Amino acid sequence: MAEENVTHEAPAALVAGKSSQWLTSNGFVDHTPLETDNLGVEVIRVEPQFLLPVCTALYAYGFNYMQCQGGYDTGPGGELVCFYHIVKLADGAVKPEEIRIKVFLPREQPVVPSVYWIWRAADWQERETYDMYGIVFSGHPNLKRILMPEDWVGWPLRKDYISPDFYELQEAY
């Protein structure tokens, strides 16, 4: 049997996007560029302890609108991810500049600082992420359940969540 010459190409090195380059040039080196998303928007990874400095710098750089904040579960036993979609809204801009931030958190103690004090739109979005995934946003002014009853046990959108057999509705009528 003849051997085939198979060449394995090394994965292309990730090139830092415009915002990542700006962060690095201004001393904010505590982030990692990731692959762009399906729309070609720049994505960076930030460790929880560096989220507030990086977000504050991006706000000063002109990212004045938090379009979306949410979370997802990478799978049973895996990490939880907190993500932010940030936009730079400028007068006369044809297409606003965007960046995505991802913070990977341990499943056992998922704690990340709240960005509520930078973008007020984070208020109910962080509460929803807390309610569904159990990610705790330290410094949030009113972190409590927003969708589930306050006495609900567990985090319904985690992939290892076991749904209770029933939930008794009290005072439904």
MIMARVO-327280 format. One record per atom (N, C-alpha, C, O): residue number from 1; x, y, z. Coordinates in Angstrom, 3 decimals, m for minus. Layout:
N
ATOM   n       c1       c2       c3
ATOM NUM        X        Y        Z
...
This chain:
173
ATOM   n       c1       c2       c3
ATOM   1    0.843   m1.169    0.000
ATOM   1    0.000    0.000    0.000
ATOM   1    0.894    1.240    0.000
ATOM   1    1.807    1.349    0.819
ATOM   2    0.641    2.140   m0.887
ATOM   2    1.458    3.339   m1.011
ATOM   2    1.064    4.349    0.058
ATOM   2   m0.106    4.516    0.402
ATOM   3    2.096    5.015    0.565
ATOM   3    1.834    6.055    1.564
ATOM   3    1.506    7.354    0.860
ATOM   3    2.105    7.696   m0.160
ATOM   4    0.562    8.059    1.411
ATOM   4    0.194    9.360    0.856
ATOM   4    0.999   10.445    1.554
ATOM   4    1.259   10.372    2.755
ATOM   5    1.380   11.433    0.796
ATOM   5    2.022   12.596    1.398
ATOM   5    0.933   13.516    1.904
ATOM   5    0.237   14.170    1.127
ATOM   6    0.798   13.556    3.199
ATOM   6   m0.209   14.405    3.801
ATOM   6    0.497   15.546    4.514
ATOM   6    1.365   15.328    5.359
ATOM   7    0.120   16.740    4.168
ATOM   7    0.695   17.889    4.859
ATOM   7   m0.377   18.492    5.753
ATOM   7   m1.526   18.672    5.349
ATOM   8    0.017   18.788    6.938
ATOM   8   m0.901   19.406    7.887
ATOM   8   m0.531   20.871    8.004
ATOM   8    0.591   21.223    8.369
ATOM   9   m1.492   21.709    7.687
ATOM   9   m1.248   23.138    7.789
ATOM   9   m1.435   23.586    9.228
ATOM   9   m2.388   23.193    9.902
ATOM  10   m0.518   24.407    9.680
ATOM  10   m0.656   24.980   11.015
ATOM  10   m1.804   25.978   10.985
ATOM  10   m2.010   26.667    9.986
ATOM  11   m2.553   26.054   12.086
ATOM  11   m3.641   27.032   12.113
ATOM  11   m3.076   28.442   11.962
ATOM  11   m2.015   28.768   12.494
ATOM  12   m3.796   29.247   11.240
ATOM  12   m3.352   30.626   11.027
ATOM  12   m3.303   31.365   12.358
ATOM  12   m4.198   31.232   13.193
ATOM  13   m2.250   32.139   12.537
ATOM  13   m2.121   32.923   13.760
ATOM  13   m3.222   33.979   13.790
ATOM  13   m3.540   34.605   12.779
ATOM  14   m3.782   34.154   14.961
ATOM  14   m4.831   35.154   15.091
ATOM  14   m4.207   36.538   15.063
ATOM  14   m3.240   36.820   15.769
ATOM  15   m4.770   37.371   14.251
ATOM  15   m4.302   38.749   14.153
ATOM  15   m5.194   39.602   15.047
ATOM  15   m6.420   39.562   14.950
ATOM  16   m4.559   40.366   15.908
ATOM  16   m5.326   41.228   16.802
ATOM  16   m6.076   42.276   15.998
ATOM  16   m5.535   42.875   15.069
ATOM  17   m7.326   42.486   16.371
ATOM  17   m8.146   43.493   15.700
ATOM  17   m7.793   44.893   16.156
ATOM  17   m6.923   45.092   17.005
ATOM  18   m8.479   45.850   15.579
ATOM  18   m8.215   47.270   15.843
ATOM  18   m8.325   47.606   17.337
ATOM  18   m7.444   48.264   17.890
ATOM  19   m9.391   47.159   17.978
ATOM  19   m9.594   47.483   19.394
ATOM  19   m8.580   46.774   20.284
ATOM  19   m8.097   47.350   21.259
ATOM  20   m8.259   45.534   19.954
ATOM  20   m7.249   44.797   20.708
ATOM  20   m5.889   45.482   20.587
ATOM  20   m5.153   45.599   21.567
ATOM  21   m5.567   45.930   19.385
ATOM  21   m4.310   46.647   19.185
ATOM  21   m4.299   47.943   19.989
ATOM  21   m3.279   48.295   20.583
ATOM  22   m5.434   48.658   20.014
ATOM  22   m5.517   49.894   20.787
ATOM  22   m5.326   49.604   22.274
ATOM  22   m4.600   50.322   22.962
ATOM  23   m5.988   48.539   22.774
ATOM  23   m5.834   48.174   24.184
ATOM  23   m4.369   47.889   24.511
ATOM  23   m3.841   48.386   25.506
ATOM  24   m3.717   47.088   23.670
ATOM  24   m2.323   46.731   23.897
ATOM  24   m1.420   47.962   23.867
ATOM  24   m0.541   48.106   24.716
ATOM  25   m1.630   48.842   22.900
ATOM  25   m0.788   50.039   22.785
ATOM  25   m0.978   50.995   23.960
ATOM  25   m0.131   51.856   24.201
ATOM  26   m2.081   50.851   24.692
ATOM  26   m2.337   51.705   25.844
ATOM  26   m2.115   50.978   27.175
ATOM  26   m2.583   51.428   28.221
ATOM  27   m1.401   49.859   27.126
ATOM  27   m1.003   49.164   28.344
ATOM  27   m1.972   48.128   28.867
ATOM  27   m1.731   47.545   29.924
ATOM  28   m3.058   47.881   28.164
ATOM  28   m4.026   46.868   28.590
ATOM  28   m3.722   45.562   27.873
ATOM  28   m4.371   45.204   26.890
ATOM  29   m2.726   44.865   28.384
ATOM  29   m2.254   43.644   27.715
ATOM  29   m2.939   42.391   28.253
ATOM  29   m2.657   41.284   27.793
ATOM  30   m3.829   42.557   29.217
ATOM  30   m4.475   41.420   29.859
ATOM  30   m5.721   40.969   29.123
ATOM  30   m6.792   40.856   29.718
ATOM  31   m5.587   40.712   27.838
ATOM  31   m6.672   40.169   27.024
ATOM  31   m6.046   39.318   25.925
ATOM  31   m4.862   39.454   25.615
ATOM  32   m6.847   38.449   25.350
ATOM  32   m6.377   37.561   24.294
ATOM  32   m7.324   37.655   23.103
ATOM  32   m8.531   37.463   23.256
ATOM  33   m6.790   37.950   21.914
ATOM  33   m7.668   37.952   20.737
ATOM  33   m8.156   36.531   20.434
ATOM  33   m7.388   35.573   20.528
ATOM  34   m9.417   36.406   20.077
ATOM  34   m9.995   35.132   19.641
ATOM  34  m10.398   35.278   18.182
ATOM  34  m10.270   36.357   17.604
ATOM  35  m10.882   34.200   17.587
ATOM  35  m11.367   34.283   16.199
ATOM  35  m12.558   35.230   16.137
ATOM  35  m13.330   35.345   17.089
ATOM  36  m12.691   35.900   15.008
ATOM  36  m13.839   36.782   14.835
ATOM  36  m15.122   35.949   14.831
ATOM  36  m15.091   34.752   14.548
ATOM  37  m16.237   36.585   15.145
ATOM  37  m17.500   35.853   15.142
ATOM  37  m17.994   35.661   13.712
ATOM  37  m17.309   36.039   12.762
ATOM  38  m19.177   35.077   13.557
ATOM  38  m19.697   34.768   12.217
ATOM  38  m19.971   36.018   11.377
ATOM  38  m20.125   35.917   10.160
ATOM  39  m20.034   37.193   12.008
ATOM  39  m20.249   38.440   11.280
ATOM  39  m18.939   39.184   11.018
ATOM  39  m18.937   40.277   10.452
ATOM  40  m17.831   38.578   11.436
ATOM  40  m16.531   39.217   11.258
ATOM  40  m16.198   40.232   12.334
ATOM  40  m15.285   41.039   12.159
ATOM  41  m16.925   40.206   13.451
ATOM  41  m16.685   41.152   14.544
ATOM  41  m15.573   40.613   15.436
ATOM  41  m15.516   39.421   15.740
ATOM  42  m14.704   41.508   15.842
ATOM  42  m13.568   41.180   16.713
ATOM  42  m14.049   40.628   18.052
ATOM  42  m15.008   41.135   18.633
ATOM  43  m13.371   39.580   18.538
ATOM  43  m13.695   38.961   19.819
ATOM  43  m12.424   38.877   20.648
ATOM  43  m11.377   38.466   20.148
ATOM  44  m12.517   39.269   21.931
ATOM  44  m11.374   39.122   22.826
ATOM  44  m11.793   38.359   24.076
ATOM  44  m12.953   38.389   24.488
ATOM  45  m10.823   37.680   24.663
ATOM  45  m11.037   36.967   25.925
ATOM  45  m10.371   37.775   27.029
ATOM  45   m9.238   38.236   26.887
ATOM  46  m11.101   37.937   28.142
ATOM  46  m10.593   38.694   29.271
ATOM  46  m10.805   37.861   30.531
ATOM  46  m11.859   37.250   30.706
ATOM  47   m9.812   37.836   31.400
ATOM  47   m9.956   37.158   32.688
ATOM  47  m10.843   38.020   33.587
ATOM  47  m10.852   39.243   33.448
ATOM  48  m11.589   37.401   34.505
ATOM  48  m12.547   38.164   35.325
ATOM  48  m11.931   39.363   36.052
ATOM  48  m12.553   40.423   36.126
ATOM  49  m10.737   39.209   36.582
ATOM  49  m10.132   40.296   37.358
ATOM  49   m9.725   41.488   36.495
ATOM  49   m9.467   42.568   37.026
ATOM  50   m9.664   41.311   35.182
ATOM  50   m9.290   42.406   34.288
ATOM  50  m10.477   42.959   33.496
ATOM  50  m10.305   43.854   32.668
ATOM  51  m11.676   42.433   33.746
ATOM  51  m12.839   42.868   32.976
ATOM  51  m13.128   44.357   33.158
ATOM  51  m13.315   45.070   32.172
ATOM  52  m13.167   44.836   34.397
ATOM  52  m13.493   46.249   34.612
ATOM  52  m12.458   47.202   34.016
ATOM  52  m12.850   48.172   33.367
ATOM  53  m11.156   46.973   34.205
ATOM  53  m10.197   47.879   33.555
ATOM  53  m10.310   47.876   32.033
ATOM  53  m10.242   48.934   31.408
ATOM  54  m10.483   46.702   31.431
ATOM  54  m10.600   46.624   29.974
ATOM  54  m11.883   47.308   29.502
ATOM  54  m11.859   48.061   28.529
ATOM  55  m12.992   47.055   30.177
ATOM  55  m14.259   47.682   29.774
ATOM  55  m14.220   49.195   29.969
ATOM  55  m14.749   49.936   29.142
ATOM  56  m13.603   49.658   31.046
ATOM  56  m13.476   51.099   31.274
ATOM  56  m12.638   51.732   30.174
ATOM  56  m12.963   52.815   29.688
ATOM  57  m11.562   51.060   29.782
ATOM  57  m10.719   51.576   28.693
ATOM  57  m11.494   51.610   27.385
ATOM  57  m11.407   52.588   26.643
ATOM  58  m12.254   50.555   27.090
ATOM  58  m13.045   50.542   25.859
ATOM  58  m14.109   51.636   25.873
ATOM  58  m14.391   52.240   24.838
ATOM  59  m14.696   51.892   27.029
ATOM  59  m15.668   52.980   27.137
ATOM  59  m14.986   54.317   26.827
ATOM  59  m15.534   55.144   26.097
ATOM  60  m13.800   54.521   27.379
ATOM  60  m13.052   55.756   27.114
ATOM  60  m12.653   55.856   25.647
ATOM  60  m12.515   56.955   25.110
ATOM  61  m12.467   54.705   24.999
ATOM  61  m12.101   54.650   23.582
ATOM  61  m13.306   54.928   22.677
ATOM  61  m13.150   55.077   21.465
ATOM  62  m14.499   54.998   23.261
ATOM  62  m15.685   55.357   22.492
ATOM  62  m16.763   54.295   22.433
ATOM  62  m17.810   54.523   21.828
ATOM  63  m16.540   53.147   23.041
ATOM  63  m17.565   52.103   23.040
ATOM  63  m18.610   52.465   24.090
ATOM  63  m18.527   52.050   25.246
ATOM  64  m19.596   53.251   23.659
ATOM  64  m20.535   53.864   24.571
ATOM  64  m21.873   53.129   24.678
ATOM  64  m22.789   53.613   25.344
ATOM  65  m21.995   51.974   24.033
ATOM  65  m23.280   51.273   24.033
ATOM  65  m23.053   49.776   24.199
ATOM  65  m22.337   49.152   23.416
ATOM  66  m23.680   49.209   25.238
ATOM  66  m23.635   47.761   25.409
ATOM  66  m24.888   47.195   24.763
ATOM  66  m25.990   47.338   25.292
ATOM  67  m24.713   46.557   23.623
ATOM  67  m25.829   46.019   22.849
ATOM  67  m26.445   44.805   23.524
ATOM  67  m27.664   44.634   23.518
ATOM  68  m25.599   43.963   24.108
ATOM  68  m26.095   42.716   24.671
ATOM  68  m25.091   42.165   25.675
ATOM  68  m23.880   42.311   25.508
ATOM  69  m25.609   41.538   26.708
ATOM  69  m24.802   40.774   27.661
ATOM  69  m25.548   39.484   27.903
ATOM  69  m26.775   39.482   27.999
ATOM  70  m24.827   38.397   28.002
ATOM  70  m25.479   37.119   28.243
ATOM  70  m24.477   36.085   28.702
ATOM  70  m23.336   36.398   29.039
ATOM  71  m24.928   34.854   28.705
ATOM  71  m24.067   33.759   29.124
ATOM  71  m24.412   32.504   28.356
ATOM  71  m25.455   32.413   27.708
ATOM  72  m23.507   31.531   28.441
ATOM  72  m23.799   30.204   27.926
ATOM  72  m22.936   29.191   28.639
ATOM  72  m21.928   29.529   29.260
ATOM  73  m23.348   27.948   28.539
ATOM  73  m22.701   26.828   29.202
ATOM  73  m21.971   26.024   28.136
ATOM  73  m22.568   25.645   27.129
ATOM  74  m20.685   25.761   28.347
ATOM  74  m19.921   24.997   27.363
ATOM  74  m20.206   23.504   27.446
ATOM  74  m19.774   22.748   26.575
ATOM  75  m20.918   23.067   28.466
ATOM  75  m21.289   21.661   28.580
ATOM  75  m21.118   21.169   30.005
ATOM  75  m20.438   21.810   30.806
ATOM  76  m21.733   20.030   30.332
ATOM  76  m21.637   19.505   31.692
ATOM  76  m20.175   19.372   32.133
ATOM  76  m19.358   18.752   31.454
ATOM  77  m19.875   19.966   33.278
ATOM  77  m18.511   19.928   33.793
ATOM  77  m17.592   20.975   33.190
ATOM  77  m16.471   21.163   33.663
ATOM  78  m18.052   21.658   32.152
ATOM  78  m17.233   22.666   31.478
ATOM  78  m17.409   24.046   32.092
ATOM  78  m18.044   24.217   33.133
ATOM  79  m16.830   25.013   31.418
ATOM  79  m16.876   26.382   31.912
ATOM  79  m18.195   27.064   31.533
ATOM  79  m18.896   26.643   30.613
ATOM  80  m18.498   28.111   32.262
ATOM  80  m19.586   29.006   31.901
ATOM  80  m18.935   30.220   31.247
ATOM  80  m17.831   30.616   31.621
ATOM  81  m19.611   30.802   30.281
ATOM  81  m19.056   31.949   29.570
ATOM  81  m20.011   33.113   29.704
ATOM  81  m21.214   32.985   29.477
ATOM  82  m19.450   34.255   30.080
ATOM  82  m20.184   35.509   30.147
ATOM  82  m19.695   36.343   28.968
ATOM  82  m18.491   36.537   28.805
ATOM  83  m20.620   36.838   28.144
ATOM  83  m20.188   37.599   26.967
ATOM  83  m20.847   38.968   26.931
ATOM  83  m21.916   39.186   27.500
ATOM  84  m20.174   39.882   26.245
ATOM  84  m20.637   41.257   26.104
ATOM  84  m20.485   41.668   24.644
ATOM  84  m19.442   41.418   24.039
ATOM  85  m21.506   42.291   24.075
ATOM  85  m21.440   42.860   22.728
ATOM  85  m21.446   44.377   22.906
ATOM  85  m22.438   44.963   23.341
ATOM  86  m20.331   44.992   22.564
ATOM  86  m20.143   46.419   22.798
ATOM  86  m20.034   47.139   21.457
ATOM  86  m19.409   46.636   20.523
ATOM  87  m20.642   48.310   21.370
ATOM  87  m20.686   49.059   20.115
ATOM  87  m20.214   50.491   20.351
ATOM  87  m20.484   51.095   21.389
ATOM  88  m19.498   51.013   19.353
ATOM  88  m19.074   52.407   19.368
ATOM  88  m20.016   53.174   18.454
ATOM  88  m19.893   53.121   17.230
ATOM  89  m20.961   53.890   19.063
ATOM  89  m21.900   54.694   18.289
ATOM  89  m21.319   56.090   18.119
ATOM  89  m21.057   56.784   19.102
ATOM  90  m21.120   56.497   16.886
ATOM  90  m20.550   57.813   16.612
ATOM  90  m21.411   58.508   15.566
ATOM  90  m21.967   57.868   14.674
ATOM  91  m21.512   59.806   15.687
ATOM  91  m22.282   60.581   14.711
ATOM  91  m21.665   60.433   13.328
ATOM  91  m20.451   60.557   13.165
ATOM  92  m22.496   60.172   12.342
ATOM  92  m22.037   60.090   10.963
ATOM  92  m21.360   58.788   10.582
ATOM  92  m20.945   58.634    9.434
ATOM  93  m21.236   57.850   11.501
ATOM  93  m20.581   56.575   11.169
ATOM  93  m21.514   55.753   10.286
ATOM  93  m22.694   55.590   10.597
ATOM  94  m20.982   55.242    9.194
ATOM  94  m21.771   54.411    8.292
ATOM  94  m22.056   53.067    8.955
ATOM  94  m23.186   52.579    8.943
ATOM  95  m21.012   52.481    9.533
ATOM  95  m21.167   51.204   10.229
ATOM  95  m20.475   51.330   11.583
ATOM  95  m19.273   51.590   11.635
ATOM  96  m21.211   51.152   12.676
ATOM  96  m20.590   51.286   13.988
ATOM  96  m19.515   50.222   14.212
ATOM  96  m19.645   49.089   13.747
ATOM  97  m18.474   50.591   14.915
ATOM  97  m17.424   49.640   15.287
ATOM  97  m17.959   48.786   16.434
ATOM  97  m18.644   49.288   17.324
ATOM  98  m17.639   47.491   16.405
ATOM  98  m18.135   46.567   17.423
ATOM  98  m17.006   45.711   17.956
ATOM  98  m15.986   45.521   17.293
ATOM  99  m17.199   45.192   19.167
ATOM  99  m16.275   44.221   19.746
ATOM  99  m17.080   43.300   20.657
ATOM  99  m18.074   43.710   21.257
ATOM 100  m16.645   42.080   20.748
ATOM 100  m17.250   41.101   21.646
ATOM 100  m16.216   40.759   22.708
ATOM 100  m15.039   40.577   22.398
ATOM 101  m16.652   40.670   23.951
ATOM 101  m15.777   40.292   25.060
ATOM 101  m16.323   39.005   25.648
ATOM 101  m17.528   38.876   25.867
ATOM 102  m15.430   38.044   25.906
ATOM 102  m15.835   36.791   26.541
ATOM 102  m15.010   36.583   27.806
ATOM 102  m13.796   36.784   27.820
ATOM 103  m15.702   36.176   28.868
ATOM 103  m15.054   35.859   30.130
ATOM 103  m15.424   34.416   30.462
ATOM 103  m16.598   34.095   30.645
ATOM 104  m14.418   33.552   30.539
ATOM 104  m14.639   32.139   30.846
ATOM 104  m14.528   31.958   32.360
ATOM 104  m13.562   32.405   32.978
ATOM 105  m15.533   31.292   32.953
ATOM 105  m15.624   31.179   34.405
ATOM 105  m15.734   29.727   34.836
ATOM 105  m16.331   28.910   34.135
ATOM 106  m15.153   29.398   35.999
ATOM 106  m15.299   28.023   36.502
ATOM 106  m16.744   27.768   36.922
ATOM 106  m17.400   28.643   37.489
ATOM 107  m17.218   26.594   36.646
ATOM 107  m18.589   26.223   36.943
ATOM 107  m18.876   26.252   38.447
ATOM 107  m19.990   26.575   38.859
ATOM 108  m17.889   25.919   39.256
ATOM 108  m18.088   25.803   40.693
ATOM 108  m18.293   27.162   41.372
ATOM 108  m19.064   27.262   42.326
ATOM 109  m17.625   28.185   40.901
ATOM 109  m17.756   29.507   41.507
ATOM 109  m17.665   30.584   40.426
ATOM 109  m16.648   31.269   40.316
ATOM 110  m18.722   30.733   39.631
ATOM 110  m18.689   31.699   38.528
ATOM 110  m18.978   33.132   38.995
ATOM 110  m20.135   33.535   39.116
ATOM 111  m17.926   33.878   39.251
ATOM 111  m18.069   35.257   39.732
ATOM 111  m17.319   36.180   38.794
ATOM 111  m16.169   35.924   38.436
ATOM 112  m17.986   37.262   38.397
ATOM 112  m17.396   38.262   37.513
ATOM 112  m17.889   39.630   37.991
ATOM 112  m19.015   39.735   38.475
ATOM 113  m17.071   40.680   37.867
ATOM 113  m17.558   41.998   38.291
ATOM 113  m18.662   42.517   37.369
ATOM 113  m18.661   42.249   36.167
ATOM 114  m19.587   43.250   37.943
ATOM 114  m20.674   43.848   37.172
ATOM 114  m20.155   45.043   36.383
ATOM 114  m19.347   45.827   36.880
ATOM 115  m20.632   45.171   35.148
ATOM 115  m20.289   46.351   34.334
ATOM 115  m21.437   47.372   34.366
ATOM 115  m21.470   48.306   33.565
ATOM 116  m22.361   47.183   35.288
ATOM 116  m23.499   48.098   35.426
ATOM 116  m23.049   49.545   35.574
ATOM 116  m23.706   50.448   35.056
ATOM 117  m21.965   49.776   36.259
ATOM 117  m21.506   51.135   36.526
ATOM 117  m20.860   51.769   35.304
ATOM 117  m20.606   52.973   35.294
ATOM 118  m20.590   50.968   34.266
ATOM 118  m20.056   51.489   33.000
ATOM 118  m21.192   51.651   31.995
ATOM 118  m21.367   52.716   31.402
ATOM 119  m21.961   50.576   31.816
ATOM 119  m23.114   50.589   30.901
ATOM 119  m24.348   50.193   31.695
ATOM 119  m24.477   49.039   32.103
ATOM 120  m25.251   51.131   31.917
ATOM 120  m26.445   50.860   32.723
ATOM 120  m27.350   49.801   32.090
ATOM 120  m28.171   49.199   32.782
ATOM 121  m27.206   49.572   30.792
ATOM 121  m28.011   48.542   30.125
ATOM 121  m27.713   47.147   30.670
ATOM 121  m28.471   46.210   30.420
ATOM 122  m26.627   47.004   31.405
ATOM 122  m26.261   45.703   31.970
ATOM 122  m27.180   45.284   33.105
ATOM 122  m27.175   44.116   33.496
ATOM 123  m27.966   46.202   33.640
ATOM 123  m28.783   45.933   34.822
ATOM 123  m29.594   44.648   34.699
ATOM 123  m29.268   43.659   35.355
ATOM 124  m30.627   44.636   33.887
ATOM 124  m31.488   43.455   33.803
ATOM 124  m30.831   42.315   33.042
ATOM 124  m31.176   41.153   33.258
ATOM 125  m29.885   42.626   32.150
ATOM 125  m29.224   41.559   31.397
ATOM 125  m28.339   40.708   32.319
ATOM 125  m28.314   39.483   32.194
ATOM 126  m27.618   41.349   33.238
ATOM 126  m26.825   40.590   34.209
ATOM 126  m27.740   39.808   35.148
ATOM 126  m27.415   38.687   35.540
ATOM 127  m28.871   40.389   35.506
ATOM 127  m29.808   39.666   36.364
ATOM 127  m30.346   38.419   35.670
ATOM 127  m30.493   37.370   36.296
ATOM 128  m30.638   38.535   34.374
ATOM 128  m31.129   37.379   33.628
ATOM 128  m30.058   36.288   33.539
ATOM 128  m30.361   35.105   33.696
ATOM 129  m28.812   36.685   33.289
ATOM 129  m27.716   35.715   33.215
ATOM 129  m27.513   35.042   34.565
ATOM 129  m27.261   33.839   34.634
ATOM 130  m27.624   35.817   35.637
ATOM 130  m27.544   35.246   36.982
ATOM 130  m28.672   34.240   37.197
ATOM 130  m28.442   33.137   37.693
ATOM 131  m29.877   34.623   36.824
ATOM 131  m31.062   33.804   37.047
ATOM 131  m30.994   32.478   36.282
ATOM 131  m31.402   31.442   36.808
ATOM 132  m30.493   32.501   35.072
ATOM 132  m30.501   31.304   34.232
ATOM 132  m29.251   30.436   34.370
ATOM 132  m29.329   29.218   34.214
ATOM 133  m28.081   31.056   34.666
ATOM 133  m26.818   30.305   34.697
ATOM 133  m26.127   30.310   36.052
ATOM 133  m25.212   29.517   36.275
ATOM 134  m26.541   31.182   36.957
ATOM 134  m25.905   31.240   38.270
ATOM 134  m24.593   32.003   38.281
ATOM 134  m23.811   31.872   39.222
ATOM 135  m24.339   32.799   37.246
ATOM 135  m23.129   33.624   37.227
ATOM 135  m23.395   34.821   38.146
ATOM 135  m24.367   35.553   37.959
ATOM 136  m22.531   35.008   39.128
ATOM 136  m22.698   36.082   40.109
ATOM 136  m21.939   37.314   39.628
ATOM 136  m20.754   37.236   39.304
ATOM 137  m22.626   38.442   39.585
ATOM 137  m22.036   39.709   39.148
ATOM 137  m21.760   40.551   40.386
ATOM 137  m22.649   41.231   40.899
ATOM 138  m20.522   40.499   40.859
ATOM 138  m20.177   41.234   42.076
ATOM 138  m20.274   42.731   41.816
ATOM 138  m19.830   43.223   40.778
ATOM 139  m20.856   43.444   42.763
ATOM 139  m21.029   44.880   42.641
ATOM 139  m22.321   45.297   41.963
ATOM 139  m22.597   46.491   41.843
ATOM 140  m23.121   44.333   41.517
ATOM 140  m24.414   44.677   40.906
ATOM 140  m25.331   45.236   41.988
ATOM 140  m25.379   44.678   43.084
ATOM 141  m26.060   46.321   41.720
ATOM 141  m26.868   46.960   42.763
ATOM 141  m28.113   46.192   43.191
ATOM 141  m28.652   46.467   44.263
ATOM 142  m28.591   45.232   42.385
ATOM 142  m29.836   44.537   42.727
ATOM 142  m29.844   43.145   42.105
ATOM 142  m30.757   42.800   41.354
ATOM 143  m28.836   42.356   42.416
ATOM 143  m28.717   41.034   41.795
ATOM 143  m29.675   40.050   42.454
ATOM 143  m29.409   39.517   43.531
ATOM 144  m30.787   39.829   41.779
ATOM 144  m31.763   38.844   42.242
ATOM 144  m32.467   38.291   41.010
ATOM 144  m32.363   38.838   39.913
ATOM 145  m33.175   37.208   41.217
ATOM 145  m33.860   36.573   40.099
ATOM 145  m34.824   37.535   39.426
ATOM 145  m35.454   38.374   40.070
ATOM 146  m34.919   37.384   38.085
ATOM 146  m35.771   38.277   37.312
ATOM 146  m36.826   37.486   36.525
ATOM 146  m37.891   38.019   36.214
ATOM 147  m36.533   36.215   36.201
ATOM 147  m37.468   35.390   35.422
ATOM 147  m38.088   34.269   36.253
ATOM 147  m39.279   33.979   36.133
ATOM 148  m37.279   33.653   37.084
ATOM 148  m37.757   32.525   37.891
ATOM 148  m38.229   33.043   39.248
ATOM 148  m37.811   34.115   39.684
ATOM 149  m39.100   32.283   39.916
ATOM 149  m39.499   32.678   41.277
ATOM 149  m38.256   32.743   42.178
ATOM 149  m37.295   32.000   41.979
ATOM 150  m38.291   33.631   43.161
ATOM 150  m37.113   33.825   44.013
ATOM 150  m36.705   32.578   44.772
ATOM 150  m35.539   32.445   45.143
ATOM 151  m37.643   31.648   45.018
ATOM 151  m37.292   30.440   45.762
ATOM 151  m36.921   29.267   44.846
ATOM 151  m36.799   28.134   45.313
ATOM 152  m36.744   29.528   43.563
ATOM 152  m36.371   28.471   42.623
ATOM 152  m34.976   27.964   42.947
ATOM 152  m34.078   28.747   43.258
ATOM 153  m34.797   26.662   42.875
ATOM 153  m33.502   26.053   43.174
ATOM 153  m32.825   25.677   41.864
ATOM 153  m33.402   24.971   41.038
ATOM 154  m31.609   26.148   41.683
ATOM 154  m30.833   25.778   40.504
ATOM 154  m30.845   26.834   39.416
ATOM 154  m31.439   27.904   39.550
ATOM 155  m30.159   26.487   38.326
ATOM 155  m29.942   27.417   37.211
ATOM 155  m30.428   26.729   35.939
ATOM 155  m29.701   25.912   35.375
ATOM 156  m31.637   27.038   35.474
ATOM 156  m32.330   26.279   34.440
ATOM 156  m31.631   26.133   33.091
ATOM 156  m31.898   25.158   32.389
ATOM 157  m30.759   27.043   32.697
ATOM 157  m30.140   26.909   31.379
ATOM 157  m28.766   26.235   31.406
ATOM 157  m28.116   26.113   30.367
ATOM 158  m28.324   25.801   32.584
ATOM 158  m27.084   25.020   32.626
ATOM 158  m27.368   23.647   32.027
ATOM 158  m28.430   23.065   32.247
ATOM 159  m26.426   23.153   31.286
ATOM 159  m26.653   21.892   30.580
ATOM 159  m26.718   20.687   31.511
ATOM 159  m27.174   19.620   31.101
ATOM 160  m26.270   20.835   32.757
ATOM 160  m26.363   19.729   33.707
ATOM 160  m27.527   19.911   34.692
ATOM 160  m27.607   19.215   35.704
ATOM 161  m28.419   20.846   34.386
ATOM 161  m29.560   21.117   35.258
ATOM 161  m30.565   19.980   35.180
ATOM 161  m30.903   19.506   34.095
ATOM 162  m31.034   19.552   36.332
ATOM 162  m32.070   18.523   36.389
ATOM 162  m33.360   19.202   36.815
ATOM 162  m33.460   19.746   37.915
ATOM 163  m34.337   19.163   35.936
ATOM 163  m35.616   19.823   36.179
ATOM 163  m36.375   19.104   37.291
ATOM 163  m36.438   17.875   37.311
ATOM 164  m36.951   19.873   38.218
ATOM 164  m37.740   19.226   39.274
ATOM 164  m38.993   18.581   38.688
ATOM 164  m39.461   18.981   37.621
ATOM 165  m39.527   17.596   39.377
ATOM 165  m40.729   16.908   38.911
ATOM 165  m41.930   17.853   38.836
ATOM 165  m42.776   17.731   37.950
ATOM 166  m41.989   18.788   39.769
ATOM 166  m43.084   19.751   39.748
ATOM 166  m42.642   20.995   40.506
ATOM 166  m41.668   20.979   41.257
ATOM 167  m43.370   22.045   40.290
ATOM 167  m43.161   23.274   41.061
ATOM 167  m44.535   23.773   41.449
ATOM 167  m45.366   24.060   40.588
ATOM 168  m44.770   23.875   42.717
ATOM 168  m46.085   24.275   43.194
ATOM 168  m46.257   25.779   43.113
ATOM 168  m45.513   26.535   43.738
ATOM 169  m47.225   26.201   42.355
ATOM 169  m47.531   27.629   42.246
ATOM 169  m48.394   28.008   43.442
ATOM 169  m49.444   27.411   43.679
ATOM 170  m47.948   28.985   44.173
ATOM 170  m48.709   29.445   45.326
ATOM 170  m49.385   30.753   44.974
ATOM 170  m48.814   31.591   44.277
ATOM 171  m50.577   30.920   45.450
ATOM 171  m51.354   32.133   45.218
ATOM 171  m51.497   32.438   43.724
ATOM 171  m51.411   33.593   43.309
ATOM 172  m51.716   31.394   42.924
ATOM 172  m51.850   31.583   41.476
ATOM 172  m53.166   32.261   41.133
ATOM 172  m53.274   32.934   40.108
ATOM 173  m54.151   32.090   41.976
ATOM 173  m55.459   32.679   41.670
ATOM 173  m55.886   33.585   42.787
ATOM 173  m56.963   34.179   42.723
